[in-house]
């Protein structure tokens, strides 16, 4: 029936010999690691940033397909982001208080700080919404030798297909991976018997910088503005998507794994305080 939307029933992919996905690799590699080990791991994380940049450059090419066309982010898109995330920030902060995770004053302070960050969504003006991976985390990246292969492009399985086909800022994927690295560090801290938490959390900050350096080394050469070129605007825009992801994680952990709540809650506090 020509009036019905076509659907894909199957996809065939070539086999990639690998050492497993990167979620299995990174916490294990970090656990009981030496300073030298962690320095070598930063090189791998920078490579992952490079591969992510290459992914986004490829996805920004519409190949002449109208549905793949990029959208320049304007004021309507910025306003929609601010309205949606402002609502999510207030609701999630209230949820934290109701479930006893923080006091009323702490929830109010958190919401206020996040709303201040969300108000900088205009940093995205003039950049592009493109096809993105849509469900990007360490579990979607195979470790292949000293490199990586990205897999599973079907988007978030719980979302309907029309939502999975929507374009987004590539920073949505960047934030997803950085949040995944934060979870990997927290997992390594729980498992490690010799590496201090302080060293691991310091490595997390170095890893975020290494990933972004590798990423910008690719997308920064593009003539089209996939992400803001100004460093301050880039940081403000990335915070928008880090907040979006961490708010989702907080709600998920409150409902399913309260023992893990501190990981995304801590991330929101760091963003809110500029730390």
Protein Blocks (a to p, Z undefined) as FASTA:
>chain_A
ZZbccddfbdcddddddebjfklmmmmmmgopafklmmmmmmmmmmmmmmmmmmmmmmmp
gnlpaklpccdddfklmmmmmmmmmmmmmmmmmmmmmnopacfklmmmmmmmmmmmmmmm
mmmgoiacdddeklacfklpccehjbccdehjlbpfkbcfklmmpccdfklmmmmmmmmm
mmmmmmmmmmpckbcfklmmmmmmmmmmmmmmmmmmmmmmpmbdfbafblklmmmmmmmm
mmmmmmmmmmmmmmmmmmlmmmmmmmmmmmmnoZZ
